[in-house]
Amino acid sequence: MSASEPAKVTPLRPRRPCPECGKPSTRADYPFCSPRCKDLDLNRWLSGSYAIPVTEADENLDDEEH
């Protein structure tokens, strides 16, 4: 390889679309495309929008164990 040839770099992970808007992700904000999309996702986590629903069946199992 000579000094005039660019080095071939193999990415460590494939490029994925941003989970918020679908645009290509950037290295700095992976897996998002921008700080804005990253902040939108963080806001959803902090506000409790992302939550695992609890069913009554799960609550009954806890009562039987005690």
ZIHUQUI-V709758 format. One record per pair of residues at least 4 apart in sequence whose C-alpha atoms are under 8 Angstrom apart, sorted by the first residue. I is the first residue (numbers start at 1). J is the second residue. D is the distance in whole Angstrom. If there is no record, write none. Layout:
# ZIHUQUI-V709758
I&J&D  I&J&D
This chain:
# ZIHUQUI-V709758
1&5&6  15&24&7  15&25&7  16&24&6  16&25&6  16&31&7  17&21&8  17&22&5  17&23&5  17&24&5  17&25&6  17&31&8  17&32&8  17&33&8  18&22&5  18&23&5  18&24&6  18&25&5  18&31&6  18&32&5  18&33&6  18&37&8  19&31&7  19&32&7  20&32&7  20&37&6  20&40&8  20&41&7  21&37&8  23&33&6  24&32&8  24&33&6  25&29&7  25&30&6  25&31&6  25&32&5  25&33&4  25&34&8  26&30&6  26&31&7  26&32&7  26&33&5  26&34&7  27&31&8  29&33&6  29&34&6  29&35&6  29&38&7  32&37&6  32&38&6  33&37&7  33&38&8  34&38&6  35&39&6  36&40&6  37&41&6  38&42&6  39&43&6  40&44&6  41&45&6  42&46&6  43&47&6  44&48&6  44&49&5  44&50&6  45&49&6  45&50&6  54&58&7  54&59&8  55&59&7  56&60&6  57&61&6  58&62&7  59&63&7  60&64&6  61&65&7  62&66&7
